[in-house]
Amino acid sequence: MTEMIAAEPGLARRILARHAGADSGAAALAAAVAEAARNDEPIIVTGCGTSEHASLGVADILREAARAAGLPGVGAVSAQAFELSLEPPGSGLVVGVSHEGATSATNAALAAARDAGARTALITVTGRSPGAALADIVLETGELDQSWCHTIGYVSPMLAASAVGAHLSGRALDGDTVARILADGTRDETGAERIAGHLADVAHLIVIASGADRTAARELVLKVEEASWLPSAYRDLETFLHGHLPATGPDTGLVLILADRMARRERLRRARGALAAAHELGIRSAAILAADIAGDVDVALTPAGRLIASEASDLPAPVAALFATATPLQLITERLARARGTDPDPIRRDDPRYRAAADAAEG
């Protein structure tokens, strides 16, 4: 996992360069998205686990790019693969996200959508994957994660989607800028260790966010549970304040993620309220904050520490937020695993009980 995080800035340049051309898989998928939008047909992105979270980010990226291109319709939305397999659309475009293209629920969703009459696409490592046979369009990332606690598996499909968004909107995408903000997020190891030290012995962790940052927050919850076995839950920023506080206290950890620049002031105002409420209860709060607003959040409200997410005003808003928070959330996870003495890479399947549980779930 440590090596995969360090590799992400370099692979960002490779994936974006690979899909910059008019004959790339990204260009083909952009054309399919545009066609579905012009026909007022649904555009649904789907996946499971880390790929489900990546699909949320992919939908955000494609939706913003379609708006920038002036395309009609509501734009791309995300759906969980199992649920989509049970209720597939009869038209439009279904885009699967599957790191190795072998996730059974995602492949079932693609098959069901194709049988129902929708066009299908897949973002995956290689066109030789099982899921590729179910897709009309395959967008290859070409980058394989070496840890089961996927980091590249989260970032790479969103990079591919960013290339799609560039083709869709006609806006050039600077791979060096994307690589820079990913690299910036890996540098504050001391800050991540401080956060991990404060949160390592909490009874449970809550992660809160709003806007495009909800994708990162969901991914942090999954990463923490996979890597460090700490029970965790995601809450929308506003939802957290409606009924969940009675279950919290000094043995609760909290991480706020706030980097989305859209409606940032409104989100900041509500986030400060959430942190203030948490402070009253003795919750151990930490945050990943955009650089431009870090000074607007009292340090006393984040006693467990904070990481600063780089700004990139020349990138589309969801692209900037998703990649500025990706490596910080991964670094917190990796340091939390160290603090709790767990090995993140096998996601506990080196324990026969958890291997048996995984096998039983598919049995």
Secondary structure, DSSP 8 states (H G I E B T S, - for coil): -HHHHHHHHHHHHHHHHHT-STTSHHHHHHHHHHHHHHTT--EEEEESTHHHHHHHHHHHHHHHHHHHTT--SS--EEEEHHHHHHS--SSSEEEEE-SSS--HHHHHHHHHHHHHT-EEEEEES-TTSGGGGG-SEEEE-----SSSS-SHHHHHHHHHHHHHHHHHHT----HHHHHHHHHHTTS-HHHHHHHHHHHTT-SEEEEEE-TTHHHHHHHHHHHHHHHH---EEEEEHHHHTTT-GGG-STTEEEEEEE---TTHHHHHHHHHHHHHHHHHTT-EEEEEEEGGGGGGS-GGG-TTEEEEE---TTS-HHHHHHHHHHHHHHHHHHHHHHHHT--TTTTTTTSHHHHHHHHHHT-
